[in-house]
Amino acid sequence: MAGAPVARPLGVRWIHGSPSAKHNGDPEIQIHEYDENTVILRQNKAVNYEAPFLFLLFGAERAVLIDTGATAEAAYFPLRGTVDALVKRWLGRNPRVPKGDYGLLVLHTHPHGDHVAGDGQFAGRAGTTVVGAELGSAWPYFGFDRDAEAVARVDLGGGRVLECLATPGHHEAAVTYYDPWTGFLLTGDTVYPGRLYIDDWPAFGRTIDRLIAFTESHPVTYVLGCHIEMTRTPGVDYPIRTTYQPDEPPLQLSVAHLHRIRAAVTELGDRPRHFPLDDLILHPNP
């Protein structure tokens, strides 16, 4: 791949629940094809209020699924079937790719339940590797157990190589993914339009510093986390467990948001507290 990525419009209207879960007509999984090799998925809020976003990226040799959602049961959250259908369709559009050898790699942003619940749906799937999200499995896979400052690379083939960074703060095992193909910086629950729950305040500050430094040498089109919890009113979020969010802002943030977070972290210093910004809220855990 040559040249800097170009940001495509991301004006999709995400499914956001309904006033009555009983009458919710949204699909179990919303599928948005950002481009012919990149798919963004969102889980139905009526199935789980977290409604996480997942990312399916295709390379010439294998695809990677980042996170597996908040529900284990395929009857309520048919992730495996959805991914299988998307892979089949992609292979149909790319006849030069050997179908029998095409692999699937399942990675995670961190091991909280709303990001790993669907892992079991991929057990026994041919050509599939599921890397556990916990510190003891994810970090050795990337080599972060030996060097937490390393940038790991995951080669999907055809020039699409993800760059992966250890980014603790929200969770000790958190990982951020950069996709040079799209320019996406996939930040999981570290940065997104919602409540940034921070378990380790000093580590979070170091992570934000590292992400800012990374963006200085890597063109970023969008910063994409895994949830939307804010309203369009600056600094105002939806209550926890909300299942209807008609006034959601866009999912995508920008590098400028990283700098705003950095300024807030500096302002708070060693006295972290609940701190609303226009598009997100710093929420250090006690």
C-alpha atoms as a printed R data frame, in Angstrom:
    type eleno elety resid chain resno       x       y      z
1   ATOM     1    CA   MET     A     1   0.000   0.000  0.000
2   ATOM     2    CA   ALA     A     2   1.380   3.399 -0.982
3   ATOM     3    CA   GLY     A     3   0.399   6.914 -0.006
4   ATOM     4    CA   ALA     A     4  -1.570   8.293  2.908
5   ATOM     5    CA   PRO     A     5  -5.087   6.957  3.526
6   ATOM     6    CA   VAL     A     6  -7.980   9.135  2.422
7   ATOM     7    CA   ALA     A     7 -10.883   9.591  4.810
8   ATOM     8    CA   ARG     A     8 -14.147   8.411  3.300
9   ATOM     9    CA   PRO     A     9 -17.411   9.852  4.604
10  ATOM    10    CA   LEU     A    10 -18.669   8.023  7.681
11  ATOM    11    CA   GLY     A    11 -22.154   9.480  7.829
12  ATOM    12    CA   VAL     A    12 -23.880   6.202  8.619
13  ATOM    13    CA   ARG     A    13 -26.898   6.317 10.940
14  ATOM    14    CA   TRP     A    14 -26.131   3.643 13.501
15  ATOM    15    CA   ILE     A    15 -28.873   1.533 15.036
16  ATOM    16    CA   HIS     A    16 -29.475   3.038 18.465
17  ATOM    17    CA   GLY     A    17 -32.307   1.094 20.095
18  ATOM    18    CA   SER     A    18 -35.986   1.949 20.348
19  ATOM    19    CA   PRO     A    19 -38.402   3.253 23.008
20  ATOM    20    CA   SER     A    20 -39.667  -0.314 23.519
21  ATOM    21    CA   ALA     A    21 -37.232  -3.210 23.384
22  ATOM    22    CA   LYS     A    22 -40.195  -5.519 22.805
23  ATOM    23    CA   HIS     A    23 -40.908  -3.796 19.517
24  ATOM    24    CA   ASN     A    24 -37.303  -3.222 18.488
25  ATOM    25    CA   GLY     A    25 -37.002  -3.730 14.734
26  ATOM    26    CA   ASP     A    26 -33.257  -3.273 14.391
27  ATOM    27    CA   PRO     A    27 -31.140  -6.141 13.068
28  ATOM    28    CA   GLU     A    28 -29.177  -8.086 15.661
29  ATOM    29    CA   ILE     A    29 -26.027  -6.767 13.985
30  ATOM    30    CA   GLN     A    30 -25.756  -3.671 11.811
31  ATOM    31    CA   ILE     A    31 -23.286  -4.036  8.933
32  ATOM    32    CA   HIS     A    32 -21.578  -1.001  7.452
33  ATOM    33    CA   GLU     A    33 -19.084  -1.547  4.649
34  ATOM    34    CA   TYR     A    34 -16.705   1.384  4.919
35  ATOM    35    CA   ASP     A    35 -14.924   0.148  1.830
36  ATOM    36    CA   GLU     A    36 -14.738  -3.176 -0.011
37  ATOM    37    CA   ASN     A    37 -12.164  -4.485  2.502
38  ATOM    38    CA   THR     A    38 -13.363  -2.895  5.752
39  ATOM    39    CA   VAL     A    39 -16.571  -3.574  7.695
40  ATOM    40    CA   ILE     A    40 -17.842  -1.946 10.887
41  ATOM    41    CA   LEU     A    41 -20.436  -3.886 12.905
42  ATOM    42    CA   ARG     A    42 -22.682  -2.728 15.728
43  ATOM    43    CA   GLN     A    43 -24.645  -4.896 18.121
44  ATOM    44    CA   ASN     A    44 -28.346  -4.239 18.745
45  ATOM    45    CA   LYS     A    45 -29.015  -2.273 21.948
46  ATOM    46    CA   ALA     A    46 -32.139  -4.317 22.628
47  ATOM    47    CA   VAL     A    47 -29.916  -7.391 22.940
48  ATOM    48    CA   ASN     A    48 -27.289  -5.669 25.062
49  ATOM    49    CA   TYR     A    49 -27.300  -2.027 26.113
50  ATOM    50    CA   GLU     A    50 -23.529  -1.784 25.583
51  ATOM    51    CA   ALA     A    51 -24.122  -2.049 21.801
52  ATOM    52    CA   PRO     A    52 -20.391  -2.389 21.069
53  ATOM    53    CA   PHE     A    53 -18.796  -1.803 17.708
54  ATOM    54    CA   LEU     A    54 -16.639  -4.510 16.098
55  ATOM    55    CA   PHE     A    55 -14.281  -4.267 13.157
56  ATOM    56    CA   LEU     A    56 -13.711  -6.806 10.367
57  ATOM    57    CA   LEU     A    57 -10.717  -6.076  8.136
58  ATOM    58    CA   PHE     A    58  -9.798  -8.098  5.049
59  ATOM    59    CA   GLY     A    59  -6.336  -8.738  3.665
60  ATOM    60    CA   ALA     A    60  -5.188 -10.963  0.821
61  ATOM    61    CA   GLU     A    61  -4.289 -13.853  3.130
62  ATOM    62    CA   ARG     A    62  -6.638 -13.520  6.089
63  ATOM    63    CA   ALA     A    63  -9.188 -11.335  7.784
64  ATOM    64    CA   VAL     A    64  -9.068 -10.013 11.319
65  ATOM    65    CA   LEU     A    65 -12.078  -9.523 13.590
66  ATOM    66    CA   ILE     A    66 -11.405  -7.077 16.401
67  ATOM    67    CA   ASP     A    67 -13.643  -7.849 19.396
68  ATOM    68    CA   THR     A    68 -16.593 -10.248 19.536
69  ATOM    69    CA   GLY     A    69 -19.332  -8.295 21.277
70  ATOM    70    CA   ALA     A    70 -21.382  -8.525 24.429
71  ATOM    71    CA   THR     A    71 -23.523 -11.652 23.920
72  ATOM    72    CA   ALA     A    72 -22.416 -15.266 23.760
73  ATOM    73    CA   GLU     A    73 -25.558 -16.883 22.336
74  ATOM    74    CA   ALA     A    74 -25.659 -17.029 18.546
75  ATOM    75    CA   ALA     A    75 -29.471 -17.101 18.661
76  ATOM    76    CA   TYR     A    76 -29.459 -13.513 19.957
77  ATOM    77    CA   PHE     A    77 -26.185 -12.347 18.449
78  ATOM    78    CA   PRO     A    78 -25.308 -14.308 15.295
79  ATOM    79    CA   LEU     A    79 -21.744 -13.049 15.004
80  ATOM    80    CA   ARG     A    80 -20.224 -16.220 13.577
81  ATOM    81    CA   GLY     A    81 -22.890 -16.477 10.883
82  ATOM    82    CA   THR     A    82 -22.539 -12.791 10.031
83  ATOM    83    CA   VAL     A    83 -18.763 -12.999  9.749
84  ATOM    84    CA   ASP     A    84 -18.960 -16.220  7.711
85  ATOM    85    CA   ALA     A    85 -21.358 -14.576  5.259
86  ATOM    86    CA   LEU     A    86 -19.152 -11.494  4.945
87  ATOM    87    CA   VAL     A    87 -16.040 -13.606  4.386
88  ATOM    88    CA   LYS     A    88 -17.849 -15.689  1.767
89  ATOM    89    CA   ARG     A    89 -19.018 -12.575 -0.037
90  ATOM    90    CA   TRP     A    90 -15.546 -11.015  0.078
91  ATOM    91    CA   LEU     A    91 -13.961 -14.174 -1.317
92  ATOM    92    CA   GLY     A    92 -16.548 -14.168 -4.093
93  ATOM    93    CA   ARG     A    93 -15.442 -10.669 -5.044
94  ATOM    94    CA   ASN     A    94 -11.785 -11.693 -4.895
95  ATOM    95    CA   PRO     A    95 -11.546 -14.925 -6.883
96  ATOM    96    CA   ARG     A    96  -7.745 -14.907 -6.929
97  ATOM    97    CA   VAL     A    97  -7.635 -15.524 -3.173
98  ATOM    98    CA   PRO     A    98  -7.455 -19.272 -2.310
99  ATOM    99    CA   LYS     A    99 -10.705 -19.931 -0.460
100 ATOM   100    CA   GLY     A   100  -9.555 -23.052  1.368
101 ATOM   101    CA   ASP     A   101  -6.511 -21.335  2.840
102 ATOM   102    CA   TYR     A   102  -8.116 -18.029  3.798
103 ATOM   103    CA   GLY     A   103  -7.771 -17.512  7.525
104 ATOM   104    CA   LEU     A   104  -9.542 -15.564 10.241
105 ATOM   105    CA   LEU     A   105  -7.751 -14.018 13.203
106 ATOM   106    CA   VAL     A   106  -9.811 -12.883 16.206
107 ATOM   107    CA   LEU     A   107  -8.182 -10.196 18.334
108 ATOM   108    CA   HIS     A   108  -9.490  -7.874 21.051
109 ATOM   109    CA   THR     A   109  -9.104  -4.376 22.391
110 ATOM   110    CA   HIS     A   110  -9.301  -5.655 25.991
111 ATOM   111    CA   PRO     A   111 -10.941  -8.505 27.952
112 ATOM   112    CA   HIS     A   112 -14.074  -6.902 29.409
113 ATOM   113    CA   GLY     A   113 -17.127  -9.074 28.835
114 ATOM   114    CA   ASP     A   114 -18.792  -6.832 26.278
115 ATOM   115    CA   HIS     A   115 -15.784  -7.300 23.982
116 ATOM   116    CA   VAL     A   116 -15.131 -11.032 24.272
117 ATOM   117    CA   ALA     A   117 -18.525 -12.686 24.831
118 ATOM   118    CA   GLY     A   118 -18.780 -14.025 21.275
119 ATOM   119    CA   ASP     A   119 -15.391 -15.760 21.278
120 ATOM   120    CA   GLY     A   120 -16.960 -19.166 21.781
121 ATOM   121    CA   GLN     A   121 -18.883 -18.897 18.512
122 ATOM   122    CA   PHE     A   122 -15.588 -19.302 16.662
123 ATOM   123    CA   ALA     A   123 -14.471 -22.451 18.471
124 ATOM   124    CA   GLY     A   124 -13.725 -25.144 15.926
125 ATOM   125    CA   ARG     A   125 -14.003 -22.822 12.925
126 ATOM   126    CA   ALA     A   126 -11.508 -23.967 10.299
127 ATOM   127    CA   GLY     A   127  -8.536 -21.700  9.690
128 ATOM   128    CA   THR     A   128  -9.349 -19.563 12.694
129 ATOM   129    CA   THR     A   129  -7.106 -18.340 15.503
130 ATOM   130    CA   VAL     A   130  -8.705 -16.730 18.541
131 ATOM   131    CA   VAL     A   131  -6.175 -14.876 20.670
132 ATOM   132    CA   GLY     A   132  -7.351 -14.520 24.263
133 ATOM   133    CA   ALA     A   133  -7.815 -10.954 25.428
134 ATOM   134    CA   GLU     A   134  -6.332 -11.360 28.909
135 ATOM   135    CA   LEU     A   135  -2.905  -9.993 29.778
136 ATOM   136    CA   GLY     A   136  -1.385 -13.460 29.913
137 ATOM   137    CA   SER     A   137  -2.472 -14.343 26.372
138 ATOM   138    CA   ALA     A   138  -2.787 -11.113 24.387
139 ATOM   139    CA   TRP     A   139   0.461  -9.484 25.409
140 ATOM   140    CA   PRO     A   140   2.681 -12.508 24.729
141 ATOM   141    CA   TYR     A   141   1.037 -12.827 21.302
142 ATOM   142    CA   PHE     A   142   2.091  -9.270 20.457
143 ATOM   143    CA   GLY     A   143   5.397  -9.450 22.327
144 ATOM   144    CA   PHE     A   144   4.353  -6.769 24.795
145 ATOM   145    CA   ASP     A   145   5.319  -9.009 27.707
146 ATOM   146    CA   ARG     A   146   8.925  -8.544 26.596
147 ATOM   147    CA   ASP     A   147   8.666  -4.914 25.521
148 ATOM   148    CA   ALA     A   148   5.532  -2.941 26.340
149 ATOM   149    CA   GLU     A   149   6.764  -0.087 24.134
150 ATOM   150    CA   ALA     A   150   7.064  -2.267 21.033
151 ATOM   151    CA   VAL     A   151   4.881  -1.786 17.985
152 ATOM   152    CA   ALA     A   152   3.637  -5.228 16.942
153 ATOM   153    CA   ARG     A   153   2.615  -5.905 13.372
154 ATOM   154    CA   VAL     A   154  -0.127  -8.206 12.123
155 ATOM   155    CA   ASP     A   155   0.153  -8.940  8.403
156 ATOM   156    CA   LEU     A   156  -3.154  -9.632  6.670
157 ATOM   157    CA   GLY     A   157  -1.531  -9.977  3.262
158 ATOM   158    CA   GLY     A   158  -1.646  -7.801  0.176
159 ATOM   159    CA   GLY     A   159   0.132  -4.954  1.918
160 ATOM   160    CA   ARG     A   160  -2.348  -4.554  4.758
161 ATOM   161    CA   VAL     A   161  -0.338  -4.677  7.982
162 ATOM   162    CA   LEU     A   162  -1.872  -3.559 11.259
163 ATOM   163    CA   GLU     A   163   0.305  -1.812 13.836
164 ATOM   164    CA   CYS     A   164  -0.587  -2.717 17.412
165 ATOM   165    CA   LEU     A   165   0.262  -0.841 20.605
166 ATOM   166    CA   ALA     A   166  -0.062  -1.710 24.272
167 ATOM   167    CA   THR     A   167  -2.275   1.015 25.709
168 ATOM   168    CA   PRO     A   168  -3.101   0.295 29.374
169 ATOM   169    CA   GLY     A   169  -5.152   2.654 31.498
170 ATOM   170    CA   HIS     A   170  -8.731   1.569 30.924
171 ATOM   171    CA   HIS     A   171  -7.521  -2.007 31.386
172 ATOM   172    CA   GLU     A   172  -4.054  -3.386 31.953
173 ATOM   173    CA   ALA     A   173  -4.268  -5.545 28.804
174 ATOM   174    CA   ALA     A   174  -5.711  -2.903 26.466
175 ATOM   175    CA   VAL     A   175  -4.443  -2.837 22.877
176 ATOM   176    CA   THR     A   176  -4.920  -0.152 20.211
177 ATOM   177    CA   TYR     A   177  -4.779  -1.013 16.509
178 ATOM   178    CA   TYR     A   178  -3.709   1.243 13.660
179 ATOM   179    CA   ASP     A   179  -4.752   0.296 10.137
180 ATOM   180    CA   PRO     A   180  -2.644   2.123  7.520
181 ATOM   181    CA   TRP     A   181  -5.102   1.009  4.820
182 ATOM   182    CA   THR     A   182  -7.929   3.186  6.166
183 ATOM   183    CA   GLY     A   183  -6.062   5.376  8.631
184 ATOM   184    CA   PHE     A   184  -8.293   4.085 11.436
185 ATOM   185    CA   LEU     A   185  -6.926   4.250 14.968
186 ATOM   186    CA   LEU     A   186  -9.006   1.635 16.804
187 ATOM   187    CA   THR     A   187  -8.902   2.587 20.464
188 ATOM   188    CA   GLY     A   188 -11.421   0.241 22.075
189 ATOM   189    CA   ASP     A   189 -12.612   1.695 25.377
190 ATOM   190    CA   THR     A   190  -9.547   3.906 25.792
191 ATOM   191    CA   VAL     A   191 -11.008   6.729 23.685
192 ATOM   192    CA   TYR     A   192 -14.588   6.911 22.392
193 ATOM   193    CA   PRO     A   193 -17.581   9.274 22.638
194 ATOM   194    CA   GLY     A   194 -18.624   8.227 26.105
195 ATOM   195    CA   ARG     A   195 -17.441   7.687 29.662
196 ATOM   196    CA   LEU     A   196 -13.761   6.772 29.648
197 ATOM   197    CA   TYR     A   197 -13.522   4.481 32.667
198 ATOM   198    CA   ILE     A   198  -9.920   4.700 33.827
199 ATOM   199    CA   ASP     A   199  -8.528   2.027 36.146
200 ATOM   200    CA   ASP     A   200  -4.929   3.272 36.180
201 ATOM   201    CA   TRP     A   201  -4.651   7.047 35.975
202 ATOM   202    CA   PRO     A   202  -0.859   7.337 35.450
203 ATOM   203    CA   ALA     A   203  -0.926   4.553 32.834
204 ATOM   204    CA   PHE     A   204  -3.800   6.282 31.043
205 ATOM   205    CA   GLY     A   205  -1.825   9.509 30.839
206 ATOM   206    CA   ARG     A   206   1.168   7.680 29.405
207 ATOM   207    CA   THR     A   207  -1.082   5.942 26.882
208 ATOM   208    CA   ILE     A   208  -2.553   9.228 25.662
209 ATOM   209    CA   ASP     A   209   0.971  10.613 25.311
210 ATOM   210    CA   ARG     A   210   1.980   7.565 23.316
211 ATOM   211    CA   LEU     A   211  -1.025   7.770 21.018
212 ATOM   212    CA   ILE     A   212  -0.374  11.456 20.337
213 ATOM   213    CA   ALA     A   213   3.260  10.715 19.534
214 ATOM   214    CA   PHE     A   214   2.196   7.843 17.276
215 ATOM   215    CA   THR     A   215  -0.180  10.064 15.312
216 ATOM   216    CA   GLU     A   216   2.641  12.504 14.598
217 ATOM   217    CA   SER     A   217   4.204   9.945 12.272
218 ATOM   218    CA   HIS     A   218   1.095   8.025 11.162
219 ATOM   219    CA   PRO     A   219  -1.781   9.645  9.225
220 ATOM   220    CA   VAL     A   220  -5.044   9.068 11.103
221 ATOM   221    CA   THR     A   221  -8.395   9.564  9.397
222 ATOM   222    CA   TYR     A   222 -10.609   8.616 12.343
223 ATOM   223    CA   VAL     A   223 -10.190   7.642 15.979
224 ATOM   224    CA   LEU     A   224 -12.745   4.871 16.451
225 ATOM   225    CA   GLY     A   225 -13.666   3.406 19.805
226 ATOM   226    CA   CYS     A   226 -16.197   0.693 20.592
227 ATOM   227    CA   HIS     A   227 -19.190   2.554 22.069
228 ATOM   228    CA   ILE     A   228 -21.326   5.677 21.842
229 ATOM   229    CA   GLU     A   229 -22.599   6.902 25.220
230 ATOM   230    CA   MET     A   230 -22.825  10.666 24.681
231 ATOM   231    CA   THR     A   231 -25.723  12.784 23.497
232 ATOM   232    CA   ARG     A   232 -25.270  15.621 20.998
233 ATOM   233    CA   THR     A   233 -25.443  18.081 23.894
234 ATOM   234    CA   PRO     A   234 -21.841  18.931 24.864
235 ATOM   235    CA   GLY     A   235 -20.727  17.140 28.004
236 ATOM   236    CA   VAL     A   236 -24.012  15.243 28.492
237 ATOM   237    CA   ASP     A   237 -24.077  11.444 28.364
238 ATOM   238    CA   TYR     A   238 -26.855   8.876 28.359
239 ATOM   239    CA   PRO     A   239 -27.360   7.073 31.687
240 ATOM   240    CA   ILE     A   240 -25.802   3.636 32.103
241 ATOM   241    CA   ARG     A   241 -27.980   0.818 30.706
242 ATOM   242    CA   THR     A   242 -29.821   3.127 28.331
243 ATOM   243    CA   THR     A   243 -31.343   1.083 25.494
244 ATOM   244    CA   TYR     A   244 -32.630   3.959 23.358
245 ATOM   245    CA   GLN     A   245 -30.246   6.672 22.227
246 ATOM   246    CA   PRO     A   246 -31.923   8.712 19.459
247 ATOM   247    CA   ASP     A   247 -29.629  11.704 19.919
248 ATOM   248    CA   GLU     A   248 -26.279   9.963 19.470
249 ATOM   249    CA   PRO     A   249 -23.287  11.867 18.067
250 ATOM   250    CA   PRO     A   250 -21.057  10.204 15.467
251 ATOM   251    CA   LEU     A   251 -18.805   7.327 16.491
252 ATOM   252    CA   GLN     A   252 -15.699   8.865 14.970
253 ATOM   253    CA   LEU     A   253 -13.403  11.180 16.891
254 ATOM   254    CA   SER     A   254 -10.189  12.826 15.743
255 ATOM   255    CA   VAL     A   255  -6.583  13.292 16.761
256 ATOM   256    CA   ALA     A   256  -7.646  16.649 18.186
257 ATOM   257    CA   HIS     A   257  -9.627  14.755 20.818
258 ATOM   258    CA   LEU     A   258  -6.438  13.058 22.000
259 ATOM   259    CA   HIS     A   259  -4.920  16.484 22.589
260 ATOM   260    CA   ARG     A   260  -8.018  17.626 24.483
261 ATOM   261    CA   ILE     A   261  -7.774  14.557 26.694
262 ATOM   262    CA   ARG     A   262  -4.086  15.255 27.265
263 ATOM   263    CA   ALA     A   263  -4.874  18.826 28.333
264 ATOM   264    CA   ALA     A   264  -7.543  17.561 30.748
265 ATOM   265    CA   VAL     A   265  -5.188  14.963 32.232
266 ATOM   266    CA   THR     A   266  -2.603  17.708 32.754
267 ATOM   267    CA   GLU     A   267  -5.182  19.986 34.359
268 ATOM   268    CA   LEU     A   268  -6.312  17.277 36.771
269 ATOM   269    CA   GLY     A   269  -2.756  16.264 37.649
270 ATOM   270    CA   ASP     A   270  -2.610  13.792 40.515
271 ATOM   271    CA   ARG     A   271  -6.220  14.499 41.574
272 ATOM   272    CA   PRO     A   272  -8.284  12.629 38.983
273 ATOM   273    CA   ARG     A   273 -12.043  13.062 39.052
274 ATOM   274    CA   HIS     A   274 -15.135  12.868 36.863
275 ATOM   275    CA   PHE     A   275 -14.389  15.443 34.181
276 ATOM   276    CA   PRO     A   276 -16.778  16.108 31.263
277 ATOM   277    CA   LEU     A   277 -15.496  17.363 27.940
278 ATOM   278    CA   ASP     A   278 -17.756  18.227 25.021
279 ATOM   279    CA   ASP     A   279 -17.533  14.824 23.289
280 ATOM   280    CA   LEU     A   280 -16.494  12.454 26.086
281 ATOM   281    CA   ILE     A   281 -16.085  12.208 29.842
282 ATOM   282    CA   LEU     A   282 -13.016  11.229 31.840
283 ATOM   283    CA   HIS     A   283 -14.232   8.894 34.566
284 ATOM   284    CA   PRO     A   284 -11.440   7.576 36.795
285 ATOM   285    CA   ASN     A   285 -12.549   4.592 38.840
286 ATOM   286    CA   PRO     A   286 -12.209   4.991 42.613
